[in-house]
Amino acid sequence: MQTFLQKGEDAMENIKGAVHSIETFGSVDGPGIRYVIFMQGCKMRCQFCHNADTWKIEEPKETAEEVLKKALRYPPYWKDKGGITVSGGEPLLQIDFLLSLFQQAKKQGIHTVIDTCGNPFTKQEPFFSKFQELLKLTDLFLLDIKHIDPEEHKKLTAQPNDMILKFAKYVDDKGIDIWIRHVVVPTITQNDEYLYRLGQFIATLKHVKALDVLPYHTMGVVKYKNLGMDYPLEGIPPLDKKDAIAAREVVLKGMKDALNHK
């Protein structure tokens, strides 16, 4: 059976993606300086999302070859640690584009990162075979775990979290490095029980290289207004950085306790 990566070069280079925007000097989306490609389209409806303008599924317009050509203006700034990060939206919804882009990027020796919530993950075909090939081309996953509790996750994002946690386990089992991200929202995820349980889950993963516990902010409010949408967390104040630091300590305690009981 012919795999995706064995198909004709022209066909691969011409695969199109729906790109929302580009950040040329990203500093928080992976190691070093990153060329960040924000994809259009996401099925999650996170109440604290500050990129609601990336939700709508739109027609693909740019080929992977075209996108990479733009990125190749910037390698001198990346030095040894930087590279390309594909974020969103949800990049895994456009897995054919990712495969095409990353295969071409790897020919250039570029470090590749995917920033995802893991929600599209499934072991059903054709996604699963493509995903296994994508793993061979991906150096790091930034995984956003929105909420560890299944029911609370549905309330917060309108989606279940079972496949997200399975995604984390599968990627970890394959030996791919993961950075965990978690946003702490007052009255929602700022809860010691949930934070501790998150830590216990993270402790089951062997290839977590970083843990970012991020304070909730309200920078997305303006976008909601511009889109004619009600902001779902109206009235909830931003989280103070010191509270995010305290929340991280609870997650770390959950990890430590779980590891000590192995």
C-alpha positions in Angstrom: 0.0 0.0 0.0 1.4 3.4 -1.0 1.7 5.8 1.9 1.1 9.5 1.7 4.9 10.2 1.8 5.4 8.0 -1.2 3.1 9.9 -3.5 4.3 12.2 -6.2 6.3 15.3 -5.2 4.1 17.6 -7.3 0.9 16.3 -5.7 2.3 16.8 -2.2 3.6 20.3 -2.8 0.2 21.4 -4.3 -1.9 20.4 -1.3 -3.6 23.5 0.0 -4.4 24.6 3.5 -6.6 27.3 5.0 -4.2 29.7 6.7 -5.6 32.3 9.0 -2.4 34.3 9.7 1.4 34.3 10.2 3.6 35.4 13.1 7.1 35.7 11.9 8.9 36.1 15.2 7.0 33.9 17.7 8.8 33.5 21.1 6.2 31.4 23.1 5.2 28.7 20.6 8.1 26.3 21.0 11.9 26.6 21.5 13.8 29.5 20.1 12.3 32.0 17.6 9.4 30.4 15.6 7.7 31.1 12.4 4.1 30.5 13.5 1.4 29.5 11.0 -2.1 29.9 12.4 -4.5 27.6 10.6 -8.2 28.4 10.1 -10.8 26.1 11.5 -11.5 24.6 14.9 -14.4 22.5 16.4 -13.6 23.3 20.0 -15.5 26.2 21.5 -13.3 27.1 24.4 -15.0 29.8 26.4 -11.7 31.6 27.1 -10.4 31.4 23.5 -8.8 34.6 22.2 -8.8 33.4 18.6 -12.5 32.9 18.0 -11.9 34.3 14.5 -10.1 31.1 13.6 -13.1 28.8 14.4 -14.8 28.9 11.0 -13.9 26.2 8.6 -12.9 27.9 5.3 -11.8 26.8 1.9 -8.0 26.0 1.5 -6.2 28.6 -0.6 -2.5 28.3 -0.1 -0.3 25.4 -1.0 2.2 24.0 1.5 5.0 24.9 -1.0 3.8 28.5 -1.0 3.7 28.7 2.7 7.1 27.2 3.2 8.7 29.6 0.6 7.5 32.5 2.8 8.9 30.8 5.9 12.3 30.3 4.3 13.0 34.0 4.4 13.6 33.7 8.2 16.0 30.8 9.1 18.8 33.2 9.9 16.8 34.4 12.9 16.0 30.9 14.1 19.6 29.9 14.8 19.9 26.4 16.3 16.7 26.2 18.4 14.0 27.9 16.3 11.9 26.7 13.4 8.3 26.4 12.3 5.2 26.0 14.6 1.8 25.3 13.2 -1.0 26.4 15.5 -4.6 27.5 15.0 -7.4 27.1 15.0 -6.7 23.4 15.1 -4.0 22.3 12.7 -4.8 18.5 12.9 -8.1 19.3 11.1 -5.8 19.9 8.0 -3.5 16.9 8.4 -2.8 16.5 4.6 -1.5 20.0 4.5 0.6 19.4 7.7 2.1 16.3 6.1 3.0 18.1 2.9 4.4 21.1 4.8 6.5 19.1 7.2 7.9 16.8 4.7 9.2 19.7 2.7 10.4 21.5 5.9 12.3 18.4 7.0 14.2 18.4 3.6 15.4 21.8 4.7 16.4 20.6 8.1 13.8 22.7 9.9 12.6 22.0 13.5 8.8 21.3 13.4 6.2 21.9 16.1 2.5 21.4 16.2 0.4 23.4 18.7 -2.8 21.4 19.2 -5.6 20.5 21.6 -5.6 16.9 20.3 -9.3 16.9 19.8 -9.3 15.6 16.2 -7.3 12.5 17.2 -8.9 9.1 16.3 -7.6 5.7 15.4 -10.1 5.5 12.6 -8.9 5.7 9.0 -7.9 7.6 7.0 -6.7 9.9 9.8 -4.8 7.4 11.8 -2.4 6.3 9.1 -1.7 9.9 8.2 -1.1 10.8 11.8 1.4 8.0 12.2 3.3 9.4 9.3 3.0 12.9 10.7 4.7 11.8 13.9 7.8 10.9 11.9 8.0 14.5 10.8 7.2 16.3 14.1 9.8 17.2 16.7 7.5 18.5 19.4 3.8 18.8 20.3 2.5 21.7 22.3 -0.6 20.1 23.9 -3.3 22.4 25.4 -5.3 20.5 28.0 -8.3 22.7 28.7 -9.8 20.7 31.6 -9.0 17.4 33.2 -12.6 16.6 34.3 -14.7 15.1 31.4 -18.0 16.8 32.3 -16.3 20.2 33.1 -14.4 19.9 29.8 -17.6 19.6 27.9 -19.0 22.7 29.7 -15.9 24.7 28.9 -15.3 23.6 25.3 -18.5 21.9 24.0 -16.3 18.9 23.3 -15.3 15.7 25.3 -11.8 15.2 26.4 -11.4 11.5 26.1 -9.7 11.5 22.7 -7.5 14.4 23.9 -6.1 12.3 26.7 -5.7 9.3 24.4 -3.8 11.6 22.0 -1.4 12.5 24.8 -0.8 8.9 25.7 -0.3 7.8 22.1 2.1 10.6 21.2 4.0 9.9 24.5 4.1 6.2 23.8 5.7 7.0 20.4 8.5 8.9 22.2 7.7 12.4 20.8 8.4 15.3 23.1 5.4 17.2 24.6 5.0 20.6 26.2 1.8 20.7 28.3 -0.2 24.0 28.4 -3.0 24.7 30.8 -5.0 27.9 31.2 -6.1 28.7 34.7 -9.5 30.5 34.7 -11.0 31.9 38.0 -14.0 29.8 39.2 -13.5 27.3 36.4 -10.1 25.7 36.3 -8.7 27.5 39.3 -9.6 24.5 41.5 -7.0 22.6 43.5 -8.8 19.2 42.9 -8.8 19.6 39.2 -5.2 20.9 39.1 -4.0 18.0 41.3 -5.8 15.5 39.0 -4.2 17.2 36.0 -0.8 16.6 37.6 -1.6 13.0 38.2 -2.4 12.5 34.5 0.8 14.3 33.4 2.8 12.0 35.6 1.7 9.0 33.4 3.6 10.6 30.5 7.3 10.0 30.0 8.2 12.6 27.4 6.8 15.9 28.9 9.6 18.4 28.6 7.8 21.5 29.8 4.7 22.6 31.8 3.2 26.0 31.1 0.4 27.0 33.5 -0.9 30.2 32.1 -3.1 32.9 33.6 -6.5 33.6 32.0 -6.6 36.9 30.2 -9.4 38.9 28.5 -7.6 39.9 25.3 -10.1 38.0 23.3 -13.1 40.2 24.4 -12.6 42.7 21.5 -12.5 39.9 18.9 -15.8 38.6 20.2 -17.4 42.0 19.9 -16.0 42.5 16.4 -17.5 39.2 15.4 -20.8 40.1 16.9 -20.6 37.4 19.5 -21.3 37.5 23.2 -18.2 36.8 25.3 -19.1 33.7 27.4 -16.8 34.6 30.4 -18.0 38.2 30.7 -17.3 39.4 34.3 -14.6 36.9 35.1 -11.4 38.9 35.9 -7.9 38.0 34.5 -5.9 35.8 36.7 -3.0 37.3 38.6 0.4 35.8 37.7 1.1 34.8 41.3 -2.1 32.7 41.2 -0.9 31.0 38.1 2.4 30.2 39.8 0.4 28.8 42.8 -1.7 26.7 40.5 1.4 25.3 38.8 2.7 24.2 42.2 -0.6 22.2 42.8 -0.1 20.5 39.4 3.5 19.7 40.3 2.4 18.2 43.6 -0.1 16.0 41.8 2.7 14.8 39.5 5.1 14.2 42.4 2.6 12.3 44.5 1.6 10.1 41.5 5.3 9.3 40.7 6.0 8.5 44.4 3.2 5.9 44.4 4.4 4.1 41.4 
